[in-house]
Amino acid sequence: MSDEHKAALAAGRSMGRSVKRYLEALEANRPKRGRKRSPESIKKRLDAIDAQLAAADPVKRLSMVQERIDLLQEIETMNGAADLTAVEDDFVTVARDYSISKGISYAAWREIGVPAVVLKRAGISRSA
């Protein structure tokens, strides 16, 4: 295998990793269905759990402890609003070449959830 071939393979793997990281970040930060909870409503529910926890039977207590863990994670997620800037910039750098090499259309990117403005930044157009 020539050095050029090895370099091309390494570049392809690197592009694939960049695309994968961006798509995973998009999916992880996709808005959830249903009514949004406010930090105040979460705090109110946490207070209610704390008040009821001591009197609850063991099975109910287990369920309440898990709910408290879930609510605390939700608050953390709200406070640390996802910053996709770095992975998006990395994606924009490689997306056009990746699309060309893999034969991926604008429509496919849009269907999977990549915003049009990101595709435009990457140089991927509807006609390409």
N, C-alpha and C positions, 0 to 999 in steps of 0.2 A: 504494500500500500504506500503510495507516494505521500510526501509531506503536504502537498496541496489537498489531496483527498482527506487526509487526517484533519487538516484545518477546516475543510468544508463540513466534515462530520461534526466537529466540535462547535462550529458556528450554528449548525442546525440544532444541536442539542441545547445550546444557549438560547436560541430564539424560542424553542419549544418550552423551556423553563419559564421564560419571561411571559409568554402567552398564558401558560398554565397558572402562574401566580396571579396574573391580572384577572383571569376568568374566575378563579377561586375566590379572590377578594370581592369581585362583583357579586358573586352568589352569596357569600357570607354577609354582605351588607345590603342585600335586597330587602326592600320594605316588607314587613310582615302584614298579613291580612288582618282586618278587624280594626277595632277602635284602639287608638294609641293610648298608652298609659302615661300619666305624668309622674314626675318624681314625687310629687305630693301624694298621689294615690298609692304609689308603691310604699312610701313611708307609712301611710295610714294602715295599709295591710300588714306591714312588718310589725307595727305596734300591736295590732289585733292578735297576730300570731304569738307575740311575746306574752300578751296577757292571758291567752288561752292555753299556752303550752304546758304549764305545770299541772293543770287539772285534766289534761287529755289522757285518754288511755294509750297504752304503748303503740298500737298500730296507728292511731290518729296522730300521735306525737311524731312518729317517723315521717308521716306524710307532711306534717307541718314543718318539720326541720328541712325536708327537701324543698318545700315551697319557699322557705326563707332563703336557702342557698340560691335557688333560681332567681328570686327577686333581687338579692344582693348582686348577682352577676348581671342582671338587667340594668341595675343602677350604674354599675361599672361601665357597661357598654354605652349607656347614655352619656356619661361624663367623658368618656374617651371616644368622641365621635370619630368614626373611621376616617383616616387620612390616606386616601388612595393615591396621593400625588406621586410618590416614588414609583410604585408599581405601574401606575398609569403612564408616567413618563418613559419607563423602561419598555412598556408595551408599545407605545407610540413609535419608539425608535425601531422596533423590529417588525411591527405588524404588517407593513406593506410587503416587505420581502417574504415574510412568512406566508402571507396570502397568495402571493405569486407562486411560491414554490409548492404550496399545498393545494392550489386551485380553489381557494376559499373566496366566496363572493361577499360583496357588501351586504346582501340580504341575509346571508348565513350569520354574519357577525351581529347584525341587528336583531335577528330572531333569538340569538342566545343572550342578548341583553346589553351589548356594547352600545353606548350612546353614540348618536350621529356625530356630535361634536368631537368625540375622541377619534372616530374614524376619519373625520376631516383632517384633524391634526396629524394623523398617521399617513395621510395622502391616499386614503382608500375612498374612491368615489363610487357612486351608483353605477356609473357606466363602465367601471373597470372590472 
